[in-house]
Amino acid sequence: MPRIFGNRNAQHTPADASAARAGQNAATAPGTPPRNARATGSALGSLSPRGQQSSPPSPPRRGVLGRFLRRPALAGSNSGTVPRDSGLPHDAPNLPVARAVEEWSQWAQGRVDEVHPRITYQGGADEMASSIRCAAEAINAHAADSNLTRLELTTLPAHHLPAALGRIAHLESLAVTMSECKALPESIGNLQRLRTLSLSNNQALATLPSTLTRLSQLRTLHVWGSPLTSLPADIGNLSQLERLDLAGGRYSHLPSSIVHLSNLTSLLLSGPSTSRPRPDRAGLQELPHELGRLSELTELKVSGHRALTRIPDSVGQLQKLQSLDLHDCPNLTRLPGSLGTLRMLRTLNLNDSGLTVIPDSIGELENLTTLRLDNCPHLTRLPESLAGLQSLQTLSLKSNRGLQTLPANIGNLRQLRKLDLSGCTNLTTLPPSLGGLPRECEIVVPHGLEQQLETIRPRLAARPRTSRLGAGGIPHRGAAPRHPGPVLRRHRDRRPEWNNAMAQFRREESAGSFSRWLDAVDHQTEHTGGPSEREIARLEEIVEAARTLPGFRSKLFSFAQTNVQIQRSATTGETVANATPGTFAGVAQAHELLLEHKLSDRSLPADAARRICQEAIRERCARMNVSEAVTMLVGQPQIPDGRGRLPGRKPWPPFARYVETHDRPAIHAISTLTDLINRLGLASEEGDLTDNDVLEGARHAQHANATVLHERYVEVARELLGENGASSSRT
């Protein structure tokens, strides 16, 4: 996610400002080349005024949050003195790019009072004009240096971009995000090397230029969160397009030519995000009938469309499809029978839909591992063919209040690891075949059916008697499994050594919690003969790290105390361990905690941090394809809603720690957000802003930061997974 950054520690003086203005005037003089940027292999640079090569770098010109990180206005600048032309400046081919961009900059600065940005500028029009000048500098720097192939313009307070942008022929990636642009210049179609175009979250963007379809090398098009109502009719001409993200658009129909995107692998069509149904935001009414012609498609997401009532039969022709998401389509009542021909499908999400019946052909999805059918109020039964899903590992049926019975043969799902029936209030009986599910399968049943489940699965009674267990099923101190396996015995041989290593730190009860946590680990794994060899190796690594690293030791003791609470029984006087509500965190989670601690060390060399993270990812994602691995690693953007909550899902903690500690763009994003929050707080204390202004500013800052960070997470995840060949992550 390339940007133009400055030196955050540089001091800005009036002399620097005058020199910067002189350099800007020199750059726009006829016959004078634009100012260059210091280029790196990742298009990361810092701008310095012409003629001051030996002076300290200038303060930040353009940050990840754009308008939130301001340089002071240049001496003598005043947006009110900029002449107001009658129209947008035209791009004369014989005019140098730097001169054309400068004319656009002057024109845009003269119209900042016509722009109504989504966040309050503390400096008013002067600050907005300064932001436009920063953008002009970035554009000119990219135009002057062919090594700078990736340009991002974030939070730009202008309704139009300069037409000269289309003359930066070497651009390969262009991002215009969180800006006030109403339209893109038609000249954008001249960027014949452009491979990635991101137009995310531009709330004023109404249309896309017709020349967009001339971008013959375009691979990725993101229009997430921009309220477009239509797409170019000839979008199918983008023959090289591989990923198309139209999430948040207000389309009612898609162009028929979209089925000609023969190389498309990912199509994301999430509907307009709105908490209250609105007629103008009902989403797609139908999908193209020939959708099946997208033969390379591996990921299809069509969620949040209230007007959608059917899926075309041709979806069964998508033989490479691995992920299908149709959640939150309340008027979608049926699925096509051709669904069963999707033999490569691994994930199917039908949550919050209006389905009344599931087709019998679903049982033919031989590679399906995850099926989600939560909160489908009109679903009363499931087909018997469901038992044919021999690869299914997760079956979620939460909050289906209309569901009355389960298939009698549901116990044939031999690979199932989790069955969630919570909230199915009309489910009164459980089929006896549940007893045939794997022992390690976690089954969650509605309140009142716990006793039925205990009767159906008598093998669970092989555990030690309740009198030997604490609350939560964790053994009392000294209680042991009845038949420890050989691996467990070898593990037990090491326990005295580990306890001795921790004894010197047993000054607090939390240190004792670690020993009780080890007891709980034994109990959780007793049915498999104890911890595996890998888990034992991890435990040894964890104990050694706790012995030598005080920072990690305190985290580990806190982790153990959170998962196992030590109490004394009021009746017997015995010390017992109570499991903390929620899923017990075992060796794998403790090892992730160790990885987090290692990767949070800023003194760790970049290569070493990358190697640790990459090895952890390789092990964690061994059985996933690239798309599933990226989804697991990056989670979902945590964008604050109107109630101050953060919906979405956090990234995998070790991966997040690596990115936020060792990746420069992410570090800059977090630092910029912190600076902004501090400035908002100071302005509130001084009475310059009301509390509502502060809250609104902080919310918009978090929104922008979450969007930028998520996009960077995706880039780094794909690099670490090796999808793009040789890594180019900036560390």
C-alpha positions in Angstrom: 0.0 0.0 0.0 2.5 2.6 -1.2 2.3 6.2 -0.1 4.4 9.3 0.1 5.7 9.7 3.6 7.7 12.3 5.4 10.0 12.2 8.4 7.8 12.4 11.5 10.7 13.8 13.6 11.6 16.7 11.3 11.1 20.2 12.6 9.2 22.6 10.3 10.3 26.3 10.3 9.2 29.3 8.3 12.5 29.1 6.5 11.7 25.6 5.4 8.3 26.7 4.3 9.7 29.5 2.2 12.2 27.1 0.6 9.5 24.6 0.0 7.4 27.2 -1.7 10.4 28.3 -3.8 11.0 24.7 -4.8 7.4 24.3 -5.8 7.5 27.4 -8.0 10.8 26.2 -9.6 9.2 22.8 -10.3 6.4 24.4 -12.2 8.5 26.7 -14.3 8.6 26.0 -18.0 11.4 23.7 -19.0 12.1 22.7 -15.3 11.5 19.0 -14.4 9.3 18.3 -11.4 10.8 17.6 -8.0 11.9 14.0 -7.5 11.2 11.7 -4.7 13.6 9.3 -3.0 12.5 6.0 -4.5 12.8 2.5 -3.1 11.8 -0.8 -4.5 8.4 -0.5 -3.0 7.7 3.1 -4.1 8.2 4.4 -0.6 9.8 7.8 -0.5 9.9 11.2 1.2 9.7 14.5 -0.7 12.4 17.1 -0.2 12.4 20.7 -1.6 14.6 21.4 -4.7 18.0 22.8 -3.7 17.9 21.5 -0.1 19.4 18.0 -0.5 21.5 18.3 2.7 18.8 19.7 4.9 16.7 17.6 7.2 13.6 15.9 5.7 10.5 18.0 5.6 7.5 17.1 7.9 4.9 14.6 6.8 3.2 15.7 3.7 0.6 12.9 3.3 -0.2 10.3 5.8 -2.2 7.2 5.7 -5.2 9.1 7.1 -4.4 12.0 4.7 -6.3 15.0 6.1 -5.8 14.0 9.7 -2.0 14.6 9.6 -1.4 18.2 8.4 1.7 20.1 7.7 1.5 23.8 8.7 0.2 26.0 5.9 2.9 27.5 3.7 3.8 31.1 4.6 1.7 33.5 2.8 -0.8 30.9 1.6 -4.5 31.8 1.6 -7.1 29.8 -0.2 -9.2 33.0 -0.4 -6.6 34.5 -2.8 -6.6 31.6 -5.3 -8.4 32.8 -8.5 -11.7 31.0 -9.2 -11.9 29.8 -12.8 -15.2 29.1 -14.4 -14.5 25.4 -14.9 -12.2 22.4 -14.4 -8.9 23.1 -16.1 -8.4 21.0 -19.3 -5.3 18.9 -19.8 -3.4 20.3 -22.8 -1.1 17.5 -24.2 1.7 20.0 -24.8 1.6 21.3 -21.2 4.1 19.6 -18.8 2.4 17.4 -16.2 3.8 19.4 -13.3 2.2 22.6 -14.8 -1.1 20.9 -15.4 -1.3 19.5 -11.9 -0.4 22.9 -10.5 -3.2 24.5 -12.4 -5.6 21.8 -11.0 -4.3 22.4 -7.5 -4.9 26.2 -7.8 -8.4 25.6 -9.2 -9.3 23.0 -6.5 -8.0 25.2 -3.6 -10.2 28.0 -4.9 -13.3 25.8 -4.4 -12.7 24.1 -1.0 -15.7 26.1 0.3 -17.9 24.1 -2.0 -16.7 20.8 -0.6 -18.5 19.4 2.5 -16.1 16.8 3.9 -17.2 14.1 6.3 -14.9 15.3 9.1 -14.3 18.8 10.5 -11.0 20.5 9.5 -9.6 22.3 12.5 -7.8 24.7 10.2 -10.8 25.2 7.9 -10.3 26.1 4.3 -6.5 26.7 4.8 -6.1 23.1 6.0 -8.1 21.7 3.1 -6.1 23.7 0.6 -2.9 22.4 2.2 -4.2 18.8 1.8 -4.7 19.5 -1.9 -1.2 20.8 -2.3 0.1 17.7 -0.7 -1.7 15.6 -3.2 -0.3 17.7 -6.1 3.2 17.1 -4.8 2.6 13.4 -4.6 1.2 13.3 -8.2 4.2 15.3 -9.5 6.7 13.1 -7.7 5.2 10.0 -9.3 5.1 11.7 -12.7 8.8 12.5 -12.5 10.1 9.1 -11.3 9.3 6.0 -13.3 10.3 3.9 -10.2 7.2 5.2 -8.4 4.5 2.9 -9.8 2.0 3.0 -7.0 0.1 6.1 -6.0 -2.5 6.5 -3.2 -4.6 9.7 -2.7 -6.4 9.4 0.6 -9.0 11.8 2.1 -8.7 14.4 -0.7 -11.1 17.3 -0.2 -11.7 17.9 -4.0 -14.6 16.9 -6.2 -12.3 16.2 -9.2 -8.8 14.8 -9.9 -6.4 16.4 -12.4 -6.8 15.1 -16.0 -3.0 15.0 -16.2 -3.1 11.9 -14.0 -3.8 9.9 -17.1 -0.3 10.8 -18.4 1.6 9.0 -15.7 2.0 6.0 -18.0 4.1 3.9 -15.7 1.5 3.7 -12.9 0.7 0.1 -12.0 -1.5 0.8 -8.9 -3.8 3.7 -8.1 -5.9 4.2 -5.0 -8.3 7.0 -4.4 -9.9 6.3 -1.0 -11.9 8.1 1.6 -12.0 11.2 -0.7 -14.7 13.6 -1.9 -14.3 12.9 -5.6 -17.5 12.9 -7.6 -15.9 11.5 -10.8 -12.7 10.3 -12.2 -11.1 11.9 -15.2 -11.7 10.2 -18.6 -8.0 10.2 -19.1 -7.6 7.4 -16.6 -8.2 5.0 -19.5 -4.8 5.9 -20.8 -3.0 4.1 -17.9 -2.3 1.0 -19.9 0.1 -0.5 -17.3 -2.4 -0.1 -14.4 -3.0 -3.5 -12.7 -4.8 -2.4 -9.5 -7.4 0.3 -9.1 -8.9 1.0 -5.7 -11.8 3.4 -5.3 -12.9 2.4 -1.9 -15.2 4.4 0.4 -15.7 7.5 -1.8 -19.1 8.6 -0.6 -19.5 11.2 -3.3 -18.5 9.0 -6.3 -21.5 8.7 -8.5 -20.2 7.1 -11.7 -17.2 5.5 -13.2 -15.6 6.8 -16.4 -16.5 5.1 -19.6 -12.8 4.8 -20.5 -12.2 2.5 -17.5 -12.8 -0.5 -19.7 -9.8 0.4 -21.8 -7.4 -0.7 -19.0 -6.4 -3.9 -20.7 -3.9 -4.9 -17.9 -6.2 -4.3 -15.0 -6.2 -7.3 -12.6 -7.9 -5.9 -9.5 -10.8 -3.4 -9.2 -12.0 -2.3 -5.7 -15.0 -0.1 -5.5 -15.8 -1.0 -1.9 -18.1 1.4 0.0 -18.7 3.8 -2.9 -22.5 4.4 -3.6 -22.4 3.6 -7.3 -25.7 2.7 -8.9 -24.4 1.3 -12.2 -21.2 0.0 -13.9 -20.0 0.6 -17.4 -22.0 -1.5 -19.8 -18.9 -2.9 -21.4 -17.1 -3.9 -18.2 -16.7 -7.3 -19.8 -13.9 -5.8 -21.9 -11.5 -6.0 -18.9 -10.3 -9.3 -20.1 -7.5 -9.6 -17.5 -9.6 -8.8 -14.5 -9.1 -11.3 -11.7 -10.7 -9.7 -8.6 -13.8 -7.4 -8.6 -15.0 -6.0 -5.3 -18.3 -4.1 -5.6 -19.3 -4.3 -1.9 -21.5 -1.6 -0.6 -22.8 -0.5 -4.0 -26.4 0.3 -4.7 -26.8 -1.7 -7.9 -30.1 -3.2 -8.8 -28.7 -5.0 -11.8 -25.3 -5.9 -13.2 -24.2 -5.4 -16.8 -24.8 -8.5 -18.8 -21.2 -8.2 -20.1 -19.8 -9.1 -16.7 -20.0 -12.8 -17.6 -17.3 -12.2 -20.2 -14.7 -11.7 -17.5 -13.1 -15.0 -18.3 -10.2 -14.6 -15.8 -12.2 -13.5 -12.8 -11.5 -15.5 -9.7 -13.1 -13.4 -7.0 -16.5 -11.5 -7.3 -17.7 -9.7 -4.1 -21.2 -8.2 -4.4 -22.1 -7.4 -0.8 -25.1 -5.1 -0.7 -25.4 -1.6 0.7 -24.8 -1.4 4.4 -27.7 0.1 6.2 -29.3 -0.7 9.6 -32.8 0.1 8.3 -34.3 -1.2 5.1 -34.7 1.5 2.4 -36.3 1.1 -1.0 -33.3 2.7 -2.7 -30.9 0.3 -1.0 -32.6 -3.0 -1.5 -29.6 -4.3 -3.5 -29.5 -6.6 -6.5 -32.8 -7.9 -7.8 -31.2 -10.7 -9.8 -27.9 -12.1 -11.0 -27.0 -12.5 -14.6 -28.6 -15.7 -16.0 -25.2 -16.7 -17.6 -23.3 -16.3 -14.4 -21.9 -19.8 -14.9 -19.7 -18.5 -17.7 -17.3 -17.2 -15.1 -15.5 -20.5 -15.2 -12.4 -19.4 -13.2 -14.4 -18.1 -10.3 -13.2 -19.4 -6.9 -15.0 -16.9 -4.6 -18.5 -15.5 -4.9 -20.1 -13.3 -2.3 -23.7 -12.0 -2.8 -24.8 -10.9 0.6 -27.0 -8.1 2.0 -29.4 -7.9 -1.0 -32.9 -7.7 0.3 -34.4 -7.7 -3.2 -32.7 -10.9 -4.4 -35.1 -13.8 -4.7 -33.3 -16.4 -6.7 -29.9 -17.7 -7.8 -29.6 -18.7 -11.4 -29.2 -22.4 -12.2 -26.0 -21.7 -14.1 -24.2 -21.3 -10.8 -23.7 -25.0 -11.0 -21.3 -24.5 -13.8 -18.8 -22.7 -11.6 -16.7 -25.9 -11.2 -13.8 -24.1 -9.5 -15.9 -22.3 -6.9 -14.5 -22.8 -3.4 -16.4 -20.2 -1.3 -20.1 -19.2 -1.8 -21.6 -16.5 0.6 -25.3 -15.8 0.3 -25.9 -14.5 3.8 -28.4 -11.7 4.7 -30.7 -12.2 1.7 -34.1 -12.4 3.5 -36.2 -12.9 0.3 -34.0 -15.7 -1.1 -36.3 -18.7 -0.4 -34.7 -21.4 -2.6 -31.4 -22.6 -4.0 -31.0 -24.1 -7.4 -30.7 -27.9 -7.5 -27.5 -27.5 -9.6 -25.8 -26.4 -6.3 -24.7 -30.0 -5.8 -22.4 -30.0 -8.9 -20.0 -27.6 -7.1 -17.6 -30.3 -6.2 -14.8 -28.0 -5.2 -16.9 -25.9 -2.8 -15.5 -25.8 0.7 -17.4 -23.0 2.4 -21.1 -22.2 2.1 -22.7 -19.4 4.1 -26.5 -19.1 4.1 -26.9 -17.2 7.4 -29.9 -14.8 7.8 -31.6 -15.9 4.6 -35.3 -16.6 3.8 -34.7 -20.2 2.8 -37.6 -22.5 3.4 -35.9 -25.7 2.1 -32.4 -26.9 1.3 -32.1 -28.9 -1.9 -31.3 -32.6 -1.6 -28.3 -32.1 -4.0 -26.4 -30.4 -1.1 -25.3 -33.9 -0.1 -23.2 -34.1 -3.2 -20.8 -31.4 -2.1 -18.0 -33.8 -1.2 -15.4 -31.2 -0.3 -17.6 -28.9 1.8 -16.0 -28.3 5.2 -18.1 -25.4 6.5 -21.9 -25.0 6.3 -23.5 -22.0 8.0 -27.3 -21.8 8.3 -27.8 -19.5 11.3 -31.0 -17.5 11.8 -33.1 -18.8 8.9 -36.5 -18.3 10.4 -38.5 -20.2 7.7 -36.3 -23.3 7.7 -38.2 -26.2 9.4 -36.1 -29.2 8.4 -32.9 -30.4 6.8 -32.6 -33.0 4.0 -31.4 -36.5 4.9 -28.8 -36.1 2.2 -26.9 -33.8 4.5 -25.3 -36.8 6.0 -23.5 -37.3 2.7 -21.2 -34.4 3.5 -18.2 -36.6 4.5 -15.7 -33.7 4.6 -17.9 -31.4 6.7 -16.2 -30.1 9.9 -18.4 -27.2 11.0 -22.2 -27.2 10.9 -23.8 -24.1 12.4 -27.6 -24.0 12.8 -27.9 -21.3 15.5 -31.1 -19.5 16.2 -33.3 -21.4 13.7 -36.4 -21.1 15.7 -38.5 -22.9 13.1 -36.3 -26.0 12.9 -38.2 -28.9 14.5 -36.2 -32.0 13.7 -32.7 -33.0 12.6 -32.0 -35.7 10.0 -32.0 -39.1 11.6 -28.7 -40.0 10.0 -26.8 -36.9 11.0 -24.4 -39.0 13.0 -22.8 -40.2 9.7 -20.8 -36.9 9.5 -17.6 -38.6 10.5 -15.4 -35.5 10.1 -17.6 -33.1 12.0 -15.8 -31.2 14.7 -18.5 -28.7 15.7 -22.3 -28.8 15.7 -24.0 -25.7 17.0 -27.8 -25.9 17.7 -28.0 -23.1 20.2 -31.1 -21.0 20.0 -33.2 -23.6 18.1 -36.0 -23.3 20.6 -38.5 -25.5 18.7 -36.1 -28.4 18.6 -37.5 -30.8 21.2 -35.7 -34.1 20.5 -32.2 -35.1 19.3 -31.7 -38.1 16.9 -29.9 -41.1 18.5 -27.4 -41.1 15.7 -25.6 -38.1 17.4 -23.9 -40.7 19.4 -22.0 -41.7 16.3 -20.3 -38.4 15.8 -16.6 -38.3 16.5 -15.6 -38.0 20.1 -13.8 -34.7 19.6 -16.9 -33.1 18.0 -18.2 -30.2 20.1 -22.0 -30.2 20.2 -23.9 -27.2 21.5 -27.6 -27.9 22.1 -30.5 -25.6 23.1 -31.3 -25.2 26.8 -33.3 -28.2 28.1 -31.7 -30.8 25.8 -28.4 -31.2 27.7 -29.7 -34.4 29.4 -30.8 -35.9 26.1 -27.3 -35.3 24.7 -25.7 -36.9 27.8 -27.9 -40.0 27.3 -27.2 -40.3 23.6 -23.4 -40.0 24.0 -22.7 -42.4 26.8 -19.1 -42.7 25.9 -18.5 -39.4 27.5 -19.1 -41.1 30.8 -15.7 -42.8 30.4 -14.2 -39.7 31.9 -13.4 -39.6 35.7 -16.4 -39.4 37.9 -17.9 -36.0 38.7 -16.8 -36.3 42.3 -13.2 -36.2 41.1 -13.9 -33.2 38.8 -14.1 -29.5 39.5 -16.8 -27.3 37.9 -16.3 -27.2 34.2 -15.1 -30.8 34.0 -11.5 -30.0 35.0 -10.0 -32.5 37.5 -9.2 -31.8 41.2 -5.6 -31.5 42.1 -4.0 -34.9 41.8 -6.8 -36.4 39.8 -5.4 -38.3 36.8 -6.9 -39.9 33.7 -7.6 -43.6 34.2 -5.6 -44.9 31.2 -2.7 -42.5 30.3 -1.1 -43.3 27.0 2.7 -43.6 26.4 2.9 -40.0 25.1 1.1 -38.7 28.1 3.5 -40.7 30.4 6.5 -39.1 28.7 4.8 -35.8 29.2 4.2 -36.5 32.9 7.9 -37.3 33.3 8.7 -33.8 32.2 6.2 -32.1 34.5 8.4 -32.1 37.7 11.2 -30.3 35.7 8.7 -27.7 34.4 7.2 -27.2 37.9 10.7 -26.7 39.3 11.5 -24.1 36.6 8.4 -22.2 37.6 8.8 -22.6 41.4 11.1 -19.6 41.7 8.3 -17.4 40.4 5.5 -18.8 42.6 5.2 -15.7 44.6 1.7 -15.1 43.4 -1.4 -17.3 43.0 -1.2 -16.7 39.2 2.0 -18.8 39.1 0.1 -21.7 40.7 -2.5 -21.2 38.1 0.1 -22.3 35.5 0.4 -25.7 37.1 -3.3 -26.1 37.3 -3.5 -25.1 33.6 -1.1 -28.0 32.9 -3.5 -30.3 34.7 -6.3 -29.1 32.6 -4.3 -29.6 29.4 -3.8 -33.2 30.5 -7.5 -33.7 31.1 -8.5 -32.1 27.8 -6.2 -34.5 25.8 -6.6 -37.7 27.8 -8.9 -39.4 25.3 -6.1 -39.2 22.7 -3.4 -40.4 25.0 -2.3 -37.0 26.2 -0.6 -34.1 24.5 1.0 -34.9 21.1 4.7 -34.7 20.5 4.3 -31.3 18.9 2.3 -30.0 21.9 5.0 -31.3 24.3 7.7 -29.6 22.2 5.6 -26.4 22.3 5.2 -26.7 26.1 9.0 -27.0 26.5 9.4 -23.9 24.4 6.8 -22.1 26.4 8.3 -23.0 29.8 11.8 -22.0 28.7 10.5 -18.7 27.4 8.6 -18.0 30.7 11.8 -18.8 32.6 14.0 -16.4 30.7 11.6 -13.7 29.6 9.9 -11.8 32.4 7.6 -10.0 30.1 6.3 -13.2 28.6 6.1 -14.9 32.0 3.6 -12.3 33.4 1.5 -12.7 30.2 1.6 -16.5 30.5 0.6 -16.5 34.2 -2.3 -14.1 33.4 -3.3 -16.4 30.5 -3.4 -19.4 32.8 -5.3 -17.6 35.5 -7.9 -16.4 32.9 -8.5 -20.0 31.7 -8.4 -21.8 35.0 -9.6 -20.1 38.2 -8.4 -21.8 41.4 -10.9 -22.0 44.3 -11.4 -24.1 47.4 -14.4 -26.2 47.8 -16.6 -25.2 50.6 -17.8 -28.7 51.3 -14.7 -30.9 51.0 -11.9 -28.3 51.4 -10.2 -29.6 48.3 -8.6 -27.2 45.9 -10.4 -27.4 42.6 -10.1 -25.7 39.2 -13.0 -24.0 37.5 -12.9 -23.4 33.8 -13.5 -19.8 32.8 -16.7 -19.5 30.8 -16.1 -19.9 27.1 -13.8 -22.3 25.2 -10.8 -23.5 27.1 -7.5 -22.2 25.6 -4.8 -24.9 25.5 -1.3 -25.4 24.2 -1.9 -24.0 20.8 -3.3 -20.7 22.2 -0.4 -20.5 24.7 2.0 -20.9 21.9 0.3 -18.2 19.9 0.8 -15.9 23.0 4.5 -16.7 22.8 4.6 -15.9 19.1 2.8 -12.6 19.8 5.4 -11.7 22.4 8.3 -12.5 20.1 6.9 -10.6 17.2 6.1 -7.5 19.3 9.8 -7.0 19.9 10.8 -4.0 17.8 14.5 -4.9 18.2 14.0 -8.2 16.4 15.7 -8.1 13.0 13.3 -7.8 10.1 14.4 -11.1 8.5 14.0 -12.9 11.8 10.5 -11.5 12.4 9.5 -12.4 8.9 10.8 -16.0 9.3 9.0 -16.6 12.6 5.7 -15.2 11.2 6.0 -17.1 8.0 6.7 -20.5 9.7 3.8 -19.9 12.1 1.5 -19.1 9.2 2.7 -22.1 7.2 1.8 -24.4 10.1 -1.4 -22.7 10.9 -2.7 -22.7 7.3 -1.4 -26.1 6.2 -4.8 -27.4 5.1 -6.2 -24.1 3.7 -6.1 -22.7 0.2 -4.8 -19.1 -0.3 -8.2 -17.5 -0.1 -9.1 -19.3 3.2 -5.7 -18.6 4.7 -6.0 -14.9 3.9 -9.5 -14.7 5.4 -8.3 -16.5 8.6 -5.2 -14.2 8.9 -6.7 -10.8 8.2 -10.3 -11.2 9.7 -12.8 -8.6 8.7 -12.4 -4.8 9.0 -13.4 -3.5 12.4 -15.1 -0.3 11.4 -17.0 1.4 14.3 -20.7 1.7 13.9 -22.9 4.5 15.1 -23.2 2.9 18.6 -19.4 2.9 19.2 -19.1 -0.9 18.7 -16.5 -2.6 16.6 -18.1 -5.3 14.5 -16.0 -7.6 12.3 -13.4 -10.1 13.3 -9.9 -9.4 14.5 -6.8 -10.6 12.6 -4.9 -13.7 13.8 -3.0 -12.3 16.8 0.6 -13.3 15.9 0.1 -12.1 12.3 -1.4 -8.8 13.5 1.5 -8.3 15.9 4.0 -8.8 13.1 2.3 -6.3 10.8 1.8 -3.7 13.4 5.3 -4.0 14.7 7.5 -4.6 11.6 5.5 -3.2 8.6 6.1 0.5 8.0 2.8 1.4 6.4 0.9 -0.2 9.2 3.1 1.4 11.8 2.5 4.8 10.2 -1.3 4.3 10.1 -1.4 3.5 13.8 0.9 6.4 14.7 -1.2 8.8 12.6 -4.4 7.7 14.3 -2.8 8.2 17.7 -1.6 11.7 16.8 -5.1 12.6 15.6 -6.8 11.3 18.7 -4.3 13.3 20.8 -5.0 16.5 18.8 -8.7 16.0 19.0 -8.4 15.7 22.8 -6.3 18.8 23.0 -8.7 20.8 20.9 -11.6 19.7 23.2 -9.7 20.8 26.3 -9.0 24.2 24.8 -12.7 24.6 23.8 -12.0 24.6 20.1 -14.3 21.6 19.5 -17.4 20.3 21.1 -17.6 16.8 22.5 -19.7 15.7 19.5 -17.1 17.0 17.1 -14.4 15.1 18.9 -16.5 11.9 18.8 -17.3 12.3 15.2 -13.7 13.0 14.3 -12.4 10.0 16.2 -15.0 7.8 14.6 -14.1 8.8 11.1 -10.4 8.4 12.0 -11.0 4.9 13.2 -13.0 4.1 10.1 -10.3 5.3 7.8 -7.6 3.6 9.8 -9.5 0.3 9.9 -9.9 0.4 6.1 -6.3 1.1 5.4 -5.0 -1.4 7.9 -7.3 -4.2 6.5 -6.0 -3.5 3.0 -2.4 -3.7 4.2 -3.1 -6.9 6.1 -4.4 -8.5 2.9 -1.3 -7.4 1.0 1.1 -8.7 3.6 -0.8 -12.0 4.1 -0.6 -12.7 0.4 3.1 -11.9 0.3 3.8 -14.2 3.3 1.8 -17.0 1.8 3.9 -16.7 -1.3 1.0 -16.1 -3.7 2.9 -13.4 -5.5 6.2 -15.2 -5.8 9.2 -13.3 -4.3 8.2 -11.3 -1.3 8.3 -7.6 -1.3 6.9 -6.7 2.1 8.3 -3.5 3.5 9.8 -4.2 6.9 
